[in-house]
Amino acid sequence: MPEPVLTRTTVGIVGGGPAGLMLSHLLHRAGVDSVVVDNRTRHEIEQTVRAGILEHDSVRLLVDSGVSDRALREGHEHRGIDLAFGGSGHRIDFPSLAGASVWLYPQTDVFIDLAAARERDGGDVRFGISDTRVVDVTSDRPGILFTDADGVAQEVRCHYLVGADGSRSICRQQITDRRDHFREYPFAWFGILCDAPPSAPELIYNHSDRGFALISQRTDTVQRMYFQCDPTEDVADWSDDRIWEELQARVGANGYTLQEGPITSKTVLPFRSYVCEPMRHGNLLLAGDAAHTVPPTGAKGLNLALADVRLLAEQLELAIRKDDPTVLDDYTDRALARVWKSQHFSYWMTTMLHSLPDASAFDARRQIGELDSVVTSRAGSAYLAEAYCGWPSA
């Protein structure tokens, strides 16, 4: 077999989603070269429907780093959410409580902006590869071996290797002494996309005796909605009429009525929390879903990934400039400080709002008491607002 085509770079990045592309973009701005690889094609990633609530600092990172200001031009600023329970809705006003807001801007559009920015700046990003392996991660020249989209064997050798390759990360498997912290929840979300106008100006987090529902949005004509279901639920068992009946019943218990329309997508999303510790092994570092996942209730997944790579880009630049890899020694501790705060917030929101299996009447009434404590206490509401909008980045 012919020898693979060799490319040398400073940072090799496995994973061309938002985390990998943002890291490559930030390194480029610092004068550090990188190569990004991903098994998926660019078109496949662009067509993957993902939700997107961006924290204030995430939007600022996109704009201030020169990726794009499209989030400001085409996204929707949300200055609060509704917590619906006990027969009515209760608004959490972010600016008055936390001095910030969030932006509705789908993850798909974040990827599109980042991919365009890397193409604009001449970035080396290779989509549609196969047979990917990472090697020699504890050496001073770790490598990525793969077959490119044209069927040619390739080898990338770098000083530092970053795994931003999602929750099924092949890079994470190289950390043989890792500690896996894992929780699986006993419910899932039944998610739909529908062609309809918005049912509310901002998101509704709805608690009811029938289970949780989230009323979200995508655009002025396409809406995203979810309701709590069993993880084994089969989407084929749910007709459009049955879905709308269930959603209307859940939010109707708290005084809301939804705008209905044709349902164009149905999916069941399992709930899991995961943290890998450490996030560094030799010259291999993890970022984003490769290192941690959270339930979607707190809207933290993408924001955590962007916070990881902002920190990692800063530390990689310093390590490279000083030629001192010990600069990266505290990456795990600094990144996980935010990760565990986000895990707590996501767990808290999830367990406060969802109907729990085998819950007693006491458990159900206690949940209402907890929700009431949040909305009737400025301190309680402020904690939710601050955590939802995101803690300031150092």
WOFENRA-V58797 format. One record per backbone hydrogen bond with DSSP energy under -1.0 kcal/mol. NH is the residue of the N-H (numbers start at 1). CO is the residue of the C=O. Records with the same first field share a line. If there is no record, write none. Layout:
NH = CO, CO
This chain:
5 = 153
7 = 155
9 = 157
11 = 33
12 = 160
13 = 35
14 = 162
15 = 37
21 = 17
22 = 18
23 = 19
24 = 20
25 = 21
26 = 22
27 = 23
28 = 24
29 = 25
30 = 26
31 = 28
32 = 27
35 = 11
36 = 124
37 = 13
38 = 126
45 = 41
46 = 42
47 = 43
48 = 45
54 = 103
56 = 389
59 = 55
60 = 56
61 = 57
62 = 58
63 = 59
64 = 60
65 = 61
66 = 63
67 = 62
68 = 62
73 = 69
74 = 70
75 = 71
76 = 104
78 = 102
81 = 92
82 = 203
83 = 90
84 = 205
85 = 88
88 = 85
90 = 83
92 = 81
94 = 79
97 = 93
98 = 94
99 = 95
102 = 78
103 = 54
104 = 76
105 = 52
107 = 51
110 = 106
111 = 107
112 = 108
113 = 109
114 = 110
115 = 111
116 = 112
117 = 113
118 = 114
119 = 115
120 = 116
121 = 117
122 = 119
123 = 118
125 = 123
126 = 36
128 = 40
129 = 38
130 = 147
133 = 145
135 = 143
139 = 136
143 = 135
144 = 156
145 = 133
146 = 154
147 = 130
148 = 152
151 = 148
154 = 146
155 = 5
156 = 144
157 = 7
158 = 142
159 = 10
160 = 10
161 = 283
162 = 12
163 = 285
164 = 14
169 = 166
174 = 171
175 = 172
176 = 174
178 = 175
179 = 277
181 = 275
183 = 273
185 = 271
188 = 229
189 = 269
190 = 227
191 = 267
192 = 225
193 = 265
194 = 223
195 = 262
196 = 194, 221
204 = 215
205 = 82
206 = 213
207 = 84
211 = 208
213 = 206
214 = 226
215 = 204
216 = 224
218 = 222
219 = 222
223 = 194
225 = 192
226 = 214
227 = 190
228 = 212
229 = 188
233 = 230
237 = 234
238 = 235
243 = 239
244 = 240
245 = 241
246 = 242
247 = 243
248 = 244
249 = 245
250 = 246
251 = 247
252 = 248
253 = 249
254 = 251
255 = 252
256 = 251
264 = 193
265 = 193
267 = 191
269 = 189
273 = 183
274 = 293
275 = 181
276 = 291
277 = 179
281 = 284
283 = 137
284 = 281
285 = 161
286 = 279
287 = 163
290 = 287
291 = 288
292 = 288
293 = 274
299 = 296
304 = 300
305 = 301
306 = 302
307 = 303
308 = 304
309 = 305
310 = 306
311 = 307
312 = 308
313 = 309
314 = 310
315 = 311
316 = 312
317 = 313
318 = 314
319 = 315
320 = 316
321 = 317
322 = 318
324 = 319
327 = 324
328 = 325
329 = 326
331 = 328
334 = 330
335 = 331
336 = 332
337 = 333
339 = 335
340 = 336
341 = 337
342 = 338
343 = 339
344 = 340
345 = 341
346 = 342
347 = 343
348 = 344
349 = 345
350 = 346
351 = 347
352 = 348
353 = 349
354 = 350
359 = 356
364 = 360
365 = 361
366 = 362
367 = 363
368 = 364
369 = 365
370 = 366
371 = 367
372 = 368
373 = 369
374 = 370
375 = 371
376 = 372
381 = 377
382 = 378
383 = 379
384 = 380
385 = 381
386 = 382
387 = 383
388 = 384
389 = 385
390 = 386
